[in-house]
């Protein structure tokens, strides 16, 4: 009886010991921090200087008789001498008539398209795809804040929807379409006749680029002033306000070259006259424009820069005072989160025997089941990431785009088993 009791006690002790060991291992694994990783990827970054400046052009306002203005020429289009560019109406109702004329012209165009398109099933499928594509394009422009092509995209979408309506509608018979087109052309003729009686046509006095927006800076911000312009002078110019002539129906840009005079803070901008730089516009015009730096002048802690360009005149015809980024270089490297970078300070003995401290930068990557230390050079620091590149770009074991980098690298060392 005593032997049975002793054996039972031994078995219970062994069982308790096993349970205790299991719980200890379980708790130890629970306290161990999980490995947190992400992937590094190639990244390109434009670096430059912020600038505030003004667009300078050879231009003049076009004056009309006064009334309600409707442009004929498209914004930013080239106009030859004596080409009609705008209409001025005596009464605001004429603007509604003009809108009705445009709608009728669009309807006639789409009806003629439906008449010419032989197979409606094929056209319907194609138009469905075009409508979807136009919606996606319009949504993308709106999300980016790019208003440059927004109007054209909206008109294209409207045209596609109109084509689709007539494709799916009961207009398959050629005779019905012919009659419908004839009726609408008769309406168009009558509307044009009524409009001619209350409108005055404005013609371009010379060849140039037409813009419907006159801002009062015409004759003020002109190329002739740029040679003697100073940083203080530009600063004062940017403080000025100008209003367009009430009789102006638009303006005509006659010069083929336009300029951007800019103020940059600081003296060490690295800008060199004669070189071409990309100016990044992110306001009323969204995009980068290559411009040649004509003149750069340092005044106090500010820099005056005058750029010139012979392209994108139509895109920038409505711009005046603009903030831009003058891009001086493009950095290409590998983007890693800030948590992934580790800094090690080392004492370095120079040739003169002096000791100085040098920071070395590392990231840890996962190679198979081990941590591997990679030394990197920091190219750019941002709020949430670093742009880096390997110190030895020819080494077999170096940081590459696509590597799995470790974020929680506290207590990490080269060769540590992490998985």
C-alpha positions as CSV (number, residue, x, y, z in Angstrom):
1,X,0.0,0.0,0.0
2,X,2.9,2.3,0.8
3,X,4.6,1.5,-2.5
4,X,1.5,2.4,-4.5
5,X,1.2,5.7,-2.6
6,X,4.9,6.5,-3.3
7,X,4.5,5.7,-7.0
8,X,1.5,7.9,-7.3
9,X,3.3,10.8,-5.7
10,X,6.2,10.4,-8.1
11,X,3.9,10.3,-11.1
12,X,2.1,13.4,-9.9
13,X,5.4,15.2,-9.4
14,X,6.6,14.3,-12.9
15,X,3.3,15.5,-14.4
16,X,3.4,18.8,-12.5
17,X,7.0,19.3,-13.6
18,X,6.1,18.7,-17.2
19,X,3.2,21.2,-17.0
20,X,5.4,23.8,-15.4
21,X,8.0,23.4,-18.1
22,X,5.4,23.7,-20.8
23,X,3.9,26.9,-19.3
24,X,7.4,28.4,-18.9
25,X,8.2,27.8,-22.6
26,X,4.8,29.1,-23.6
27,X,5.1,32.3,-21.6
28,X,8.7,32.8,-22.8
29,X,7.5,32.5,-26.4
30,X,4.6,34.9,-25.7
31,X,6.9,37.5,-24.3
32,X,9.2,37.3,-27.3
33,X,8.5,40.1,-29.8
34,X,7.2,38.9,-33.2
35,X,9.4,39.7,-36.1
36,X,8.1,42.7,-38.0
37,X,9.3,43.1,-41.6
38,X,8.5,45.0,-44.8
39,X,9.9,45.2,-48.3
40,X,12.3,47.8,-49.6
41,X,11.7,49.1,-53.1
42,X,13.3,51.3,-55.7
43,X,12.3,54.9,-55.5
44,X,13.0,58.1,-57.5
45,X,12.8,61.5,-55.9
46,X,13.0,64.9,-57.4
47,X,14.9,67.4,-55.3
48,X,14.8,71.2,-55.7
49,X,13.9,74.6,-54.3
50,X,10.5,76.2,-53.8
51,X,10.0,79.5,-55.6
52,X,7.4,82.2,-56.0
53,X,7.3,84.1,-59.2
54,X,5.4,85.6,-62.1
55,X,4.9,84.6,-65.7
56,X,6.0,87.3,-68.2
57,X,4.8,87.4,-71.8
58,X,4.5,89.7,-74.8
59,X,0.7,90.1,-74.9
60,X,-2.1,92.6,-75.2
61,X,-5.8,92.6,-74.2
62,X,-8.5,92.5,-76.9
63,X,-11.2,95.0,-76.4
64,X,-14.8,94.6,-77.4
65,X,-17.9,96.9,-77.5
66,X,-19.1,95.8,-74.1
67,X,-21.7,93.1,-73.4
68,X,-21.8,89.4,-72.8
69,X,-18.8,87.6,-74.1
70,X,-18.7,84.1,-75.7
71,X,-15.4,82.8,-77.1
72,X,-15.2,81.3,-80.5
73,X,-11.6,80.2,-80.5
74,X,-10.5,77.4,-78.1
75,X,-8.5,78.5,-75.1
76,X,-4.8,78.5,-75.9
77,X,-5.3,78.0,-79.6
78,X,-3.3,79.7,-82.3
79,X,-5.1,82.5,-84.1
80,X,-4.0,84.1,-87.4
81,X,-4.5,87.8,-88.1
82,X,-8.1,88.8,-88.6
83,X,-9.4,85.4,-87.3
84,X,-12.6,85.6,-85.2
85,X,-11.9,84.8,-81.6
86,X,-15.0,85.9,-79.6
87,X,-18.6,87.1,-79.9
88,X,-20.1,89.9,-77.8
89,X,-23.9,89.8,-77.3
90,X,-26.3,92.6,-76.4
91,X,-28.5,90.5,-74.2
92,X,-27.7,87.6,-71.7
93,X,-30.4,85.4,-73.4
94,X,-28.0,85.2,-76.4
95,X,-25.7,83.1,-74.3
96,X,-28.4,80.5,-73.8
97,X,-29.0,80.6,-77.5
98,X,-25.3,80.0,-78.1
99,X,-25.4,77.0,-75.7
100,X,-28.4,75.6,-77.6
101,X,-26.4,75.9,-80.8
102,X,-23.5,74.0,-79.4
103,X,-25.8,71.3,-78.1
104,X,-27.4,71.0,-81.5
105,X,-24.1,70.8,-83.3
106,X,-23.0,68.0,-81.0
107,X,-26.3,66.2,-81.5
108,X,-26.0,66.4,-85.3
109,X,-22.4,65.2,-85.2
110,X,-23.4,62.2,-83.1
111,X,-26.4,61.4,-85.2
112,X,-24.2,61.5,-88.3
113,X,-21.8,59.1,-86.6
114,X,-24.7,56.7,-85.7
115,X,-25.8,56.9,-89.4
116,X,-22.3,56.0,-90.6
117,X,-21.7,53.2,-88.1
118,X,-22.9,50.1,-89.8
119,X,-23.2,47.5,-87.0
120,X,-24.8,48.8,-83.9
121,X,-23.9,45.8,-81.7
122,X,-20.2,46.4,-82.3
123,X,-20.6,50.1,-81.8
124,X,-22.5,49.6,-78.5
125,X,-19.7,47.4,-77.0
126,X,-17.0,49.8,-78.1
127,X,-18.9,52.8,-76.8
128,X,-19.5,51.1,-73.4
129,X,-15.7,50.6,-73.2
130,X,-15.0,54.3,-74.2
131,X,-17.5,55.6,-71.6
132,X,-15.9,53.6,-68.9
133,X,-12.4,54.7,-70.0
134,X,-13.6,58.4,-70.0
135,X,-15.0,58.1,-66.5
136,X,-11.8,56.6,-65.2
137,X,-9.8,59.3,-66.8
138,X,-12.0,62.1,-65.4
139,X,-11.9,60.6,-61.9
140,X,-8.1,60.4,-62.1
141,X,-7.7,64.0,-63.1
142,X,-10.1,65.2,-60.3
143,X,-8.2,63.1,-57.7
144,X,-4.9,64.5,-58.7
145,X,-6.2,68.1,-58.7
146,X,-5.2,68.4,-62.3
147,X,-7.5,70.9,-63.9
148,X,-5.5,71.3,-67.1
149,X,-7.4,68.6,-69.1
150,X,-10.5,68.4,-67.0
151,X,-12.7,70.4,-69.4
152,X,-11.6,68.3,-72.5
153,X,-12.2,65.1,-70.6
154,X,-15.6,66.2,-69.5
155,X,-16.6,67.1,-73.1
156,X,-15.2,63.7,-74.3
157,X,-17.3,61.9,-71.7
158,X,-20.4,63.8,-72.7
159,X,-19.8,63.0,-76.4
160,X,-19.4,59.3,-75.6
161,X,-22.6,59.1,-73.5
162,X,-24.5,60.9,-76.3
163,X,-23.2,58.4,-78.9
164,X,-24.2,55.5,-76.6
165,X,-27.7,56.9,-76.1
166,X,-28.4,57.0,-79.8
167,X,-26.8,53.6,-80.4
168,X,-29.1,52.0,-77.9
169,X,-32.1,54.1,-78.9
170,X,-34.7,53.5,-81.6
171,X,-32.8,55.3,-84.4
172,X,-31.5,52.3,-86.4
173,X,-33.4,53.0,-89.5
174,X,-31.4,55.2,-91.9
175,X,-34.6,57.1,-93.0
176,X,-35.4,58.0,-89.4
177,X,-31.9,59.3,-88.8
178,X,-31.9,61.3,-92.0
179,X,-35.1,63.0,-91.1
180,X,-33.9,63.6,-87.5
181,X,-30.7,65.2,-88.8
182,X,-32.6,67.4,-91.2
183,X,-34.9,68.6,-88.5
184,X,-32.0,69.5,-86.2
185,X,-30.1,71.3,-88.9
186,X,-33.1,73.4,-89.6
187,X,-33.3,74.3,-85.9
188,X,-29.6,75.1,-86.0
189,X,-30.0,77.4,-89.0
190,X,-32.8,79.3,-87.4
191,X,-30.8,79.8,-84.1
192,X,-27.8,81.0,-86.0
193,X,-29.9,83.5,-87.9
194,X,-31.4,84.9,-84.6
195,X,-27.9,85.1,-83.0
196,X,-26.3,87.0,-85.8
197,X,-28.7,89.9,-85.2
198,X,-27.6,90.5,-81.6
199,X,-23.8,89.7,-81.8
200,X,-20.6,91.5,-82.6
201,X,-17.6,89.5,-83.7
202,X,-14.1,90.3,-82.3
203,X,-11.1,89.6,-84.5
204,X,-7.5,89.0,-83.7
205,X,-5.5,92.1,-84.8
206,X,-2.3,89.9,-85.3
207,X,-1.3,86.3,-85.2
208,X,-0.7,84.8,-81.7
209,X,-2.1,82.6,-79.0
210,X,-5.6,83.4,-77.9
211,X,-6.7,83.3,-74.2
212,X,-10.1,84.3,-72.9
213,X,-8.7,85.5,-69.6
214,X,-7.3,89.0,-69.4
215,X,-6.0,89.8,-65.9
216,X,-4.7,93.4,-66.1
217,X,-1.0,92.4,-66.1
218,X,-0.8,92.8,-69.9
219,X,1.7,95.6,-70.6
220,X,3.0,95.4,-67.0
221,X,4.8,92.0,-66.8
222,X,6.6,92.3,-70.1
223,X,10.0,90.8,-71.3
224,X,11.6,94.3,-71.6
225,X,11.6,94.7,-67.8
226,X,13.6,91.5,-67.1
227,X,17.1,92.8,-67.8
228,X,16.9,95.3,-65.0
229,X,14.8,93.3,-62.6
230,X,16.2,92.8,-59.1
231,X,15.0,90.6,-56.2
232,X,13.6,93.6,-54.4
233,X,11.9,94.8,-57.6
234,X,10.3,91.4,-58.1
235,X,9.3,91.3,-54.5
236,X,7.5,94.6,-54.9
237,X,6.0,93.5,-58.2
238,X,4.5,90.4,-56.6
239,X,2.7,92.6,-54.1
240,X,0.9,94.6,-56.8
241,X,-2.6,93.9,-57.9
242,X,-4.1,94.6,-61.3
243,X,-7.6,94.4,-62.7
244,X,-8.5,93.8,-66.3
245,X,-10.1,96.4,-68.5
246,X,-13.9,96.0,-68.3
247,X,-14.1,96.0,-72.1
248,X,-11.5,93.2,-72.4
249,X,-12.9,90.0,-74.0
250,X,-9.6,88.2,-73.7
251,X,-5.9,88.6,-74.7
252,X,-3.6,87.7,-77.5
253,X,-0.1,86.5,-76.7
254,X,2.1,87.6,-79.6
255,X,5.6,86.5,-78.4
256,X,6.7,82.9,-79.0
257,X,8.9,82.9,-75.8
258,X,7.6,83.3,-72.3
259,X,9.4,83.8,-69.1
260,X,9.1,83.0,-65.4
261,X,10.8,85.4,-63.0
262,X,11.2,83.7,-59.6
263,X,12.4,84.4,-56.0
264,X,14.1,81.7,-54.1
265,X,15.1,81.8,-50.5
266,X,18.8,81.4,-49.7
267,X,22.0,81.9,-51.7
268,X,23.3,78.3,-52.1
269,X,20.7,77.1,-54.7
270,X,23.2,75.6,-57.1
271,X,21.5,77.2,-60.1
272,X,23.7,77.9,-63.1
273,X,22.8,80.2,-65.9
274,X,22.5,78.5,-69.3
275,X,21.3,75.2,-67.9
276,X,17.8,73.8,-68.3
277,X,15.8,72.9,-65.2
278,X,12.4,71.3,-64.8
279,X,9.8,73.5,-63.1
280,X,7.0,71.6,-61.4
281,X,3.7,73.4,-61.4
282,X,1.0,72.0,-59.0
283,X,-1.7,74.6,-59.0
284,X,-3.8,75.8,-61.9
285,X,-1.5,73.8,-64.2
286,X,-0.3,70.3,-63.2
287,X,3.0,69.1,-64.7
288,X,6.7,69.8,-65.2
289,X,8.0,72.2,-67.8
290,X,11.7,72.3,-68.9
291,X,12.9,75.9,-68.9
292,X,16.3,77.5,-69.6
293,X,17.8,79.6,-66.8
294,X,18.6,82.9,-68.5
295,X,19.9,84.9,-65.5
296,X,20.6,84.3,-61.8
297,X,21.4,87.0,-59.3
298,X,22.2,86.7,-55.6
299,X,20.9,89.6,-53.4
300,X,21.3,89.2,-49.6
301,X,19.7,85.9,-48.6
302,X,17.6,85.7,-51.7
303,X,18.1,84.5,-55.3
304,X,16.5,86.0,-58.4
305,X,16.2,83.6,-61.3
306,X,14.7,84.3,-64.7
307,X,13.7,81.2,-66.8
308,X,12.6,81.1,-70.5
309,X,10.6,78.6,-72.5
310,X,9.4,78.3,-76.1
311,X,6.9,75.5,-75.4
312,X,3.7,75.0,-73.3
313,X,2.5,78.5,-74.1
314,X,-1.0,77.3,-74.6
315,X,-1.0,75.4,-71.3
316,X,0.2,78.4,-69.3
317,X,-1.7,81.2,-71.1
318,X,-4.0,81.7,-68.1
319,X,-1.3,81.6,-65.4
320,X,0.3,84.6,-63.8
321,X,1.6,84.5,-60.2
322,X,2.6,81.0,-59.4
323,X,4.5,79.0,-56.8
324,X,6.7,76.2,-58.3
325,X,9.4,73.8,-57.4
326,X,12.7,74.3,-59.3
327,X,14.0,70.7,-59.7
328,X,17.8,70.6,-59.5
329,X,18.4,66.8,-59.4
330,X,16.8,63.4,-59.3
331,X,17.8,61.0,-56.6
332,X,17.4,57.3,-57.3
333,X,17.8,54.7,-54.5
334,X,16.0,52.3,-52.3
335,X,13.2,53.4,-50.0
336,X,13.1,52.0,-46.4
337,X,10.9,53.0,-43.4
338,X,12.6,55.1,-40.8
339,X,12.2,52.3,-38.2
340,X,14.4,50.0,-40.4
341,X,17.5,52.2,-40.2
342,X,20.1,51.7,-37.4
343,X,22.8,54.2,-36.6
344,X,26.2,53.0,-35.1
345,X,28.6,55.7,-33.9
346,X,32.3,54.6,-34.2
347,X,35.6,56.2,-33.2
348,X,37.9,56.8,-36.2
349,X,41.5,57.7,-35.9
350,X,42.7,60.2,-38.5
351,X,46.2,60.5,-40.1
352,X,47.1,63.1,-37.5
353,X,46.3,60.7,-34.7
354,X,43.1,62.6,-33.7
355,X,40.0,60.6,-32.9
356,X,36.7,61.6,-34.4
357,X,33.2,60.0,-34.3
358,X,31.6,58.8,-37.5
359,X,28.0,57.6,-37.9
360,X,27.5,54.4,-39.9
361,X,24.0,53.4,-41.1
362,X,22.7,49.8,-41.4
363,X,19.6,47.9,-42.2
364,X,18.9,44.3,-41.4
365,X,17.4,42.0,-44.0
366,X,16.0,38.5,-43.7
367,X,18.1,36.0,-45.8
368,X,16.6,32.6,-45.5
369,X,16.1,32.3,-41.7
370,X,18.9,34.7,-40.6
371,X,19.3,38.4,-40.2
372,X,21.9,40.0,-42.4
373,X,23.4,43.4,-41.8
374,X,23.7,45.8,-44.8
375,X,25.6,49.1,-44.6
376,X,23.9,51.9,-46.5
377,X,24.3,55.6,-47.4
378,X,21.5,57.9,-46.7
379,X,20.6,60.0,-49.7
380,X,17.4,61.8,-48.4
381,X,15.5,62.0,-45.2
382,X,11.7,62.3,-45.2
383,X,9.1,62.2,-42.4
384,X,8.3,58.5,-42.8
385,X,11.2,57.0,-44.8
386,X,14.8,57.2,-45.8
387,X,16.1,57.0,-49.4
388,X,19.3,55.0,-49.2
389,X,21.8,53.1,-51.4
390,X,24.4,50.4,-50.6
391,X,27.8,51.7,-49.5
392,X,29.4,49.1,-51.7
393,X,27.2,48.8,-54.8
394,X,29.3,45.9,-56.2
395,X,29.2,43.7,-53.1
396,X,27.5,40.3,-53.5
397,X,25.6,40.8,-50.2
398,X,24.2,44.3,-50.5
399,X,20.8,45.8,-50.0
400,X,18.6,45.4,-53.1
401,X,15.1,46.5,-54.1
402,X,12.7,43.8,-53.0
403,X,14.7,42.7,-50.0
404,X,12.8,42.0,-46.8
405,X,14.0,44.4,-44.2
406,X,13.5,44.1,-40.4
407,X,11.8,46.9,-38.5
408,X,12.0,45.8,-34.9
409,X,15.8,45.2,-34.9
410,X,16.4,45.9,-31.2
411,X,18.9,43.2,-30.1
412,X,19.5,42.2,-33.7
413,X,23.0,41.2,-34.9
414,X,24.4,39.9,-38.1
415,X,23.7,36.2,-38.5
416,X,21.0,36.0,-35.8
417,X,18.4,33.3,-36.5
418,X,15.0,35.1,-36.7
419,X,12.9,32.3,-38.2
